[in-house]
Amino acid sequence: TTDPATPAPVPTGPLTVEIDDLVVRHVPRTVTAAAPARGGAHEAVVAGGDGRPALDGVSLRLGPGRRVAVVGPSGAGKSTLLSALMRLVEPESGGIRVNGVDLRDLAADDVRTLMTGLTQDPYIFRASLRDNLRLAGPEADDETLRQAVRDARLDGWVERTGWDAELGEDGKTVSGGQLQRLALARALLYDPPVLLLDEPAEALDEETADRLMTDLLDVTRDRTTLLVTHRLKGLETVDEIVVLDEGRVVQRGTHDELVAVPGYYRDLWESEVLTRR
Protein backbone atom coordinates (compact mmCIF):
# COMPACT_ATOMS: atom_id res chain seq x y z
CA THR A 1 0.00 0.00 0.00
CA THR A 2 1.10 3.57 -0.70
CA ASP A 3 0.39 6.47 1.61
CA PRO A 4 -1.19 9.62 0.13
CA ALA A 5 1.12 12.61 -0.37
CA THR A 6 -0.95 14.57 2.14
CA PRO A 7 -2.79 12.18 4.46
CA ALA A 8 -6.20 13.20 5.75
CA PRO A 9 -6.61 13.94 9.47
CA VAL A 10 -7.39 10.89 11.57
CA PRO A 11 -11.14 10.63 12.25
CA THR A 12 -12.08 11.10 15.90
CA GLY A 13 -15.06 10.35 18.09
CA PRO A 14 -17.24 7.25 17.81
CA LEU A 15 -16.32 5.56 14.53
CA THR A 16 -18.63 4.22 11.84
CA VAL A 17 -16.96 1.93 9.30
CA GLU A 18 -18.70 1.56 5.94
CA ILE A 19 -17.59 -1.02 3.38
CA ASP A 20 -19.22 -0.49 0.00
CA ASP A 21 -19.10 -2.95 -2.91
CA LEU A 22 -15.50 -3.88 -2.07
CA VAL A 23 -13.50 -5.86 -4.64
CA VAL A 24 -10.04 -7.14 -3.72
CA ARG A 25 -8.28 -9.37 -6.22
CA HIS A 26 -5.64 -11.99 -5.52
CA VAL A 27 -2.29 -10.95 -6.98
CA PRO A 28 -1.81 -12.65 -10.39
CA ARG A 29 0.83 -15.33 -10.55
CA THR A 30 4.14 -13.93 -11.74
CA VAL A 31 7.51 -15.45 -12.43
CA THR A 32 10.55 -13.49 -11.26
CA ALA A 33 14.26 -14.17 -11.39
CA ALA A 34 15.74 -15.34 -8.11
CA ALA A 35 19.36 -15.61 -7.05
CA PRO A 36 21.46 -17.70 -9.45
CA ALA A 37 21.32 -21.43 -8.78
CA ARG A 38 24.29 -23.73 -9.04
CA GLY A 39 25.79 -23.60 -12.51
CA GLY A 40 24.72 -20.00 -13.04
CA ALA A 41 21.12 -20.71 -14.08
CA HIS A 42 18.24 -18.75 -12.56
CA GLU A 43 15.44 -20.45 -10.67
CA ALA A 44 11.87 -19.33 -11.28
CA VAL A 45 10.00 -18.09 -8.19
CA VAL A 46 6.22 -18.18 -8.42
CA ALA A 47 4.30 -15.73 -6.24
CA GLY A 48 0.71 -14.63 -5.81
CA GLY A 49 -2.64 -16.20 -6.60
CA ASP A 50 -4.77 -16.84 -9.64
CA GLY A 51 -6.18 -13.36 -10.19
CA ARG A 52 -9.72 -14.16 -9.04
CA PRO A 53 -11.43 -11.77 -6.59
CA ALA A 54 -10.77 -12.61 -2.94
CA LEU A 55 -13.62 -10.21 -2.15
CA ASP A 56 -16.27 -9.64 -4.79
CA GLY A 57 -18.68 -6.80 -4.04
CA VAL A 58 -18.72 -6.99 -0.23
CA SER A 59 -20.74 -4.36 1.65
CA LEU A 60 -20.92 -4.06 5.42
CA ARG A 61 -21.59 -1.39 8.04
CA LEU A 62 -20.05 -1.38 11.50
CA GLY A 63 -21.49 1.34 13.72
CA PRO A 64 -20.26 2.49 17.14
CA GLY A 65 -20.62 -0.22 19.76
CA ARG A 66 -21.84 -2.83 17.27
CA ARG A 67 -20.38 -6.29 16.92
CA VAL A 68 -20.41 -8.03 13.56
CA ALA A 69 -19.26 -11.63 13.06
CA VAL A 70 -17.98 -12.81 9.67
CA VAL A 71 -18.22 -16.54 9.02
CA GLY A 72 -17.70 -18.76 6.00
CA PRO A 73 -15.65 -21.67 4.67
CA SER A 74 -11.87 -21.57 4.33
CA GLY A 75 -10.87 -19.34 1.42
CA ALA A 76 -14.11 -17.33 1.55
CA GLY A 77 -12.25 -14.02 1.94
CA LYS A 78 -12.66 -13.46 5.68
CA SER A 79 -9.02 -12.70 6.48
CA THR A 80 -8.69 -10.63 3.28
CA LEU A 81 -11.50 -8.43 4.60
CA LEU A 82 -9.51 -7.77 7.79
CA SER A 83 -6.39 -7.06 5.71
CA ALA A 84 -8.34 -4.51 3.66
CA LEU A 85 -9.60 -2.85 6.84
CA MET A 86 -6.01 -2.47 8.09
CA ARG A 87 -4.86 -1.23 4.65
CA LEU A 88 -2.56 -4.20 4.18
CA VAL A 89 -4.13 -4.74 0.76
CA GLU A 90 -5.70 -2.22 -1.62
CA PRO A 91 -9.12 -2.69 -3.22
CA GLU A 92 -9.51 -2.89 -6.96
CA SER A 93 -12.85 -1.10 -6.69
CA GLY A 94 -15.36 -0.09 -4.08
CA GLY A 95 -14.09 1.39 -0.88
CA ILE A 96 -13.93 1.59 2.90
CA ARG A 97 -14.80 4.79 4.76
CA VAL A 98 -14.35 5.69 8.41
CA ASN A 99 -16.65 8.52 9.49
CA GLY A 100 -16.91 9.39 5.80
CA VAL A 101 -13.13 9.46 5.18
CA ASP A 102 -11.85 7.04 2.52
CA LEU A 103 -9.24 4.70 3.98
CA ARG A 104 -6.96 5.41 1.00
CA ASP A 105 -6.79 9.07 2.09
CA LEU A 106 -5.31 8.06 5.45
CA ALA A 107 -1.74 7.03 6.26
CA ALA A 108 -1.57 3.26 6.71
CA ASP A 109 -0.13 3.62 10.23
CA ASP A 110 -3.03 5.89 11.17
CA VAL A 111 -5.51 3.31 9.90
CA ARG A 112 -3.92 0.67 12.13
CA THR A 113 -4.24 2.91 15.19
CA LEU A 114 -7.99 3.00 14.48
CA MET A 115 -8.50 -0.67 13.60
CA THR A 116 -6.37 -3.50 14.91
CA GLY A 117 -6.60 -6.44 17.24
CA LEU A 118 -6.04 -10.14 17.64
CA THR A 119 -4.52 -12.27 14.86
CA GLN A 120 -4.55 -16.03 14.33
CA ASP A 121 -0.88 -16.29 15.33
CA PRO A 122 -0.17 -14.18 18.42
CA TYR A 123 3.42 -13.96 19.55
CA ILE A 124 5.41 -13.59 22.73
CA PHE A 125 8.88 -12.18 23.20
CA ARG A 126 11.62 -13.47 25.44
CA ALA A 127 10.78 -11.02 28.18
CA SER A 128 8.79 -10.83 31.40
CA LEU A 129 5.03 -11.28 31.43
CA ARG A 130 4.68 -7.61 32.39
CA ASP A 131 6.88 -6.46 29.49
CA ASN A 132 5.05 -8.70 27.02
CA LEU A 133 1.82 -6.95 27.98
CA ARG A 134 3.38 -3.48 27.98
CA LEU A 135 4.16 -3.84 24.27
CA ALA A 136 0.58 -2.72 23.68
CA GLY A 137 0.55 0.00 26.33
CA PRO A 138 4.03 1.30 27.23
CA GLU A 139 2.53 4.02 29.44
CA ALA A 140 0.08 1.71 31.23
CA ASP A 141 0.27 1.73 35.01
CA ASP A 142 0.02 -1.45 37.06
CA GLU A 143 -3.72 -1.10 37.70
CA THR A 144 -4.41 -0.75 33.96
CA LEU A 145 -2.34 -3.88 33.32
CA ARG A 146 -4.24 -5.76 36.03
CA GLN A 147 -7.59 -4.68 34.55
CA ALA A 148 -6.62 -5.94 31.07
CA VAL A 149 -5.53 -9.25 32.60
CA ARG A 150 -8.82 -9.53 34.51
CA ASP A 151 -10.86 -8.73 31.38
CA ALA A 152 -8.97 -11.44 29.46
CA ARG A 153 -9.70 -13.87 32.34
CA LEU A 154 -5.98 -14.39 32.81
CA ASP A 155 -5.66 -13.15 36.40
CA GLY A 156 -5.50 -16.61 38.01
CA TRP A 157 -2.67 -17.70 35.71
CA VAL A 158 -0.79 -14.43 36.24
CA GLU A 159 -1.03 -14.82 40.02
CA ARG A 160 0.44 -18.32 39.79
CA THR A 161 3.09 -17.42 37.22
CA GLY A 162 4.16 -14.01 38.50
CA TRP A 163 4.43 -10.69 36.67
CA ASP A 164 8.21 -11.02 36.35
CA ALA A 165 8.26 -14.57 34.99
CA GLU A 166 10.19 -14.74 31.73
CA LEU A 167 8.16 -15.93 28.77
CA GLY A 168 9.31 -17.10 25.37
CA GLU A 169 12.38 -19.07 24.42
CA ASP A 170 13.91 -20.81 27.48
CA GLY A 171 11.27 -19.12 29.60
CA LYS A 172 7.88 -20.09 30.94
CA THR A 173 5.94 -22.42 28.65
CA VAL A 174 2.66 -20.83 27.57
CA SER A 175 -0.28 -22.96 26.43
CA GLY A 176 -2.33 -22.12 23.35
CA GLY A 177 -5.22 -20.86 25.45
CA GLN A 178 -2.96 -18.70 27.63
CA LEU A 179 -1.23 -17.31 24.55
CA GLN A 180 -4.55 -16.27 23.00
CA ARG A 181 -5.65 -14.66 26.27
CA LEU A 182 -2.34 -12.80 26.51
CA ALA A 183 -2.97 -11.50 23.00
CA LEU A 184 -6.52 -10.52 23.99
CA ALA A 185 -5.22 -8.67 27.05
CA ARG A 186 -2.79 -6.82 24.76
CA ALA A 187 -5.58 -5.89 22.36
CA LEU A 188 -7.75 -4.61 25.22
CA LEU A 189 -4.79 -2.67 26.62
CA TYR A 190 -4.17 -1.06 23.23
CA ASP A 191 -7.92 -0.32 23.11
CA PRO A 192 -8.35 0.53 19.41
CA PRO A 193 -11.61 2.29 18.46
CA VAL A 194 -12.42 -0.74 16.25
CA LEU A 195 -11.33 -4.16 17.49
CA LEU A 196 -10.56 -6.78 14.81
CA LEU A 197 -10.47 -10.43 15.87
CA ASP A 198 -9.22 -13.04 13.39
CA GLU A 199 -10.12 -16.61 14.39
CA PRO A 200 -9.15 -16.09 18.05
CA ALA A 201 -10.02 -19.70 18.98
CA GLU A 202 -8.13 -21.28 16.08
CA ALA A 203 -6.05 -24.38 16.97
CA LEU A 204 -7.46 -24.62 20.51
CA ASP A 205 -9.21 -27.69 21.87
CA GLU A 206 -13.00 -27.42 22.06
CA GLU A 207 -13.26 -26.76 25.81
CA THR A 208 -10.53 -24.09 25.79
CA ALA A 209 -12.00 -22.50 22.66
CA ASP A 210 -15.49 -22.39 24.17
CA ARG A 211 -14.25 -20.68 27.32
CA LEU A 212 -12.19 -18.16 25.35
CA MET A 213 -15.08 -17.30 23.01
CA THR A 214 -17.51 -16.91 25.93
CA ASP A 215 -15.15 -14.52 27.71
CA LEU A 216 -14.28 -12.68 24.50
CA LEU A 217 -17.95 -12.10 23.65
CA ASP A 218 -18.53 -10.90 27.21
CA VAL A 219 -15.64 -8.43 27.29
CA THR A 220 -16.40 -7.00 23.82
CA ARG A 221 -20.01 -6.14 24.69
CA ASP A 222 -20.71 -2.53 23.55
CA ARG A 223 -17.24 -2.39 21.95
CA THR A 224 -17.06 -1.86 18.17
CA THR A 225 -15.84 -5.26 17.01
CA LEU A 226 -15.45 -7.28 13.82
CA LEU A 227 -15.00 -10.96 14.61
CA VAL A 228 -13.88 -13.51 12.02
CA THR A 229 -14.67 -17.01 13.25
CA HIS A 230 -15.65 -20.50 12.14
CA ARG A 231 -17.17 -21.25 15.57
CA LEU A 232 -20.83 -20.30 15.87
CA LYS A 233 -21.34 -20.92 19.58
CA GLY A 234 -22.10 -17.61 21.30
CA LEU A 235 -22.92 -15.68 18.13
CA GLU A 236 -26.50 -15.25 19.38
CA THR A 237 -25.12 -12.23 21.26
CA VAL A 238 -23.64 -10.30 18.30
CA ASP A 239 -25.60 -7.65 16.38
CA GLU A 240 -25.13 -9.08 12.89
CA ILE A 241 -23.62 -12.13 11.23
CA VAL A 242 -22.29 -11.89 7.67
CA VAL A 243 -21.70 -15.12 5.75
CA LEU A 244 -19.02 -15.01 3.04
CA ASP A 245 -18.53 -17.65 0.35
CA GLU A 246 -16.08 -17.30 -2.55
CA GLY A 247 -15.66 -13.62 -1.73
CA ARG A 248 -19.37 -12.76 -1.80
CA VAL A 249 -21.88 -12.05 0.94
CA VAL A 250 -24.37 -14.92 0.65
CA GLN A 251 -26.27 -14.39 3.90
CA ARG A 252 -26.59 -11.78 6.61
CA GLY A 253 -28.74 -11.40 9.70
CA THR A 254 -28.90 -12.35 13.37
CA HIS A 255 -28.26 -15.88 14.59
CA ASP A 256 -31.98 -16.53 15.04
CA GLU A 257 -32.76 -15.25 11.55
CA LEU A 258 -30.05 -17.35 9.90
CA VAL A 259 -30.85 -20.64 11.62
CA ALA A 260 -34.48 -20.20 10.52
CA VAL A 261 -33.68 -20.38 6.79
CA PRO A 262 -31.84 -22.95 4.63
CA GLY A 263 -28.24 -22.03 3.88
CA TYR A 264 -24.60 -22.31 4.86
CA TYR A 265 -25.11 -20.88 8.34
CA ARG A 266 -27.87 -23.29 9.34
CA ASP A 267 -25.93 -26.24 7.91
CA LEU A 268 -22.84 -25.26 9.91
CA TRP A 269 -24.89 -24.67 13.06
CA GLU A 270 -26.59 -28.08 12.81
CA SER A 271 -23.21 -29.73 12.20
CA GLU A 272 -21.73 -27.97 15.25
CA VAL A 273 -24.67 -28.99 17.45
CA LEU A 274 -24.32 -32.63 16.36
CA THR A 275 -20.59 -32.77 17.10
CA ARG A 276 -21.17 -31.41 20.61
CA ARG A 277 -23.62 -34.16 21.59
C-alpha positions, 0 to 999 in steps of 0.5 A, spaced: 500 500 500 502 507 498 500 512 503 497 519 500 502 525 499 498 529 504 494 524 508 487 526 511 486 527 518 485 521 523 477 521 524 475 522 531 469 520 536 465 514 535 467 511 529 462 508 523 466 503 518 462 503 511 464 497 506 461 499 499 461 494 494 468 492 495 472 488 490 479 485 492 483 481 487 488 476 488 495 478 486 496 474 479 501 469 478 508 472 476 515 469 475 521 473 477 528 471 477 531 469 483 538 468 485 542 464 481 542 457 482 548 452 481 551 452 474 549 459 473 542 458 471 536 462 474 530 459 478 523 461 477 520 463 483 512 463 483 508 468 487 501 470 488 494 467 486 490 466 480 487 473 479 480 471 481 477 476 486 478 474 494 472 479 495 467 480 490 462 486 491 462 486 499 458 491 503 458 491 510 456 497 516 459 497 522 457 502 527 459 504 534 458 499 539 456 494 534 459 487 533 459 483 527 461 476 526 464 474 519 463 466 518 464 462 511 468 456 509 476 456 508 478 461 502 471 465 503 475 471 503 474 473 511 481 474 512 482 478 506 477 483 509 480 484 515 487 485 511 483 490 507 480 494 513 487 495 516 490 497 509 494 491 508 491 490 501 488 495 496 481 494 493 480 494 486 474 497 486 469 499 491 471 502 498 472 503 505 470 509 509 471 511 516 466 517 518 466 518 511 473 518 510 476 514 505 481 509 507 486 510 501 486 518 504 489 516 510 496 514 512 496 506 513 499 507 520 493 511 522 488 506 519 492 501 524 491 505 530 484 505 528 482 498 527 487 493 529 486 487 534 487 479 535 490 475 529 490 467 528 498 467 530 499 471 536 506 472 539 510 472 545 517 475 546 523 473 550 521 477 556 517 478 562 510 477 562 509 484 564 513 487 558 510 482 554 503 486 555 506 493 555 508 492 548 501 494 547 501 500 552 508 502 554 505 508 558 500 503 562 500 503 570 500 497 574 492 497 575 491 498 567 495 492 566 491 488 572 484 490 569 486 488 562 488 481 565 482 480 569 478 482 562 482 477 558 480 472 564 488 471 565 488 473 572 489 466 576 494 464 571 498 471 572 497 470 580 500 463 579 506 465 574 508 471 576 508 478 573 516 477 572 516 470 569 520 470 563 516 468 557 518 465 550 524 461 548 527 458 554 522 461 559 515 459 561 511 455 557 505 458 555 499 454 552 495 455 546 489 458 550 494 462 555 497 465 549 490 467 545 488 470 552 495 474 553 494 477 545 486 478 547 489 482 554 494 486 549 488 488 544 484 490 550 490 494 553 491 497 546 484 499 546 483 501 538 476 504 536 475 498 532 477 491 534 478 486 529 479 479 531 481 473 526 479 466 528 481 467 536 479 460 537 483 457 532 487 451 533 485 450 541 481 444 543 473 445 544 473 446 551 478 451 551 476 455 545 469 455 548 471 458 554 475 463 550 469 465 546 464 466 551 469 470 555 471 474 548 464 475 547 462 478 554 468 483 554 467 486 547 459 487 549 458 494 547 465 495 543 465 496 536 468 489 534 469 485 527 469 478 529 472 472 524 470 465 526 468 459 524 465 457 531 458 459 531 457 458 539 455 464 542 454 468 536 447 469 538 449 475 542 452 479 536 448 484 532 449 481 525 452 475 522 455 476 515 456 469 511 461 469 506 462 464 500 467 465 494 468 472 496 461 474 496 456 475 501 451 470 501 447 471 507 446 476 513 442 477 519 442 475 526 443 468 529 436 466 530 434 469 523 439 465 519 438 458 523 431 459 521 432 459 513 436 454 509 443 455 507 450 455 509 449 458 516 444 453 518 448 447 515 454 449 519 450 450 526 446 443 525 453 440 524 456 444 530 450 442 534 451 434 532 458 434 534 457 437 541 452 431 543 
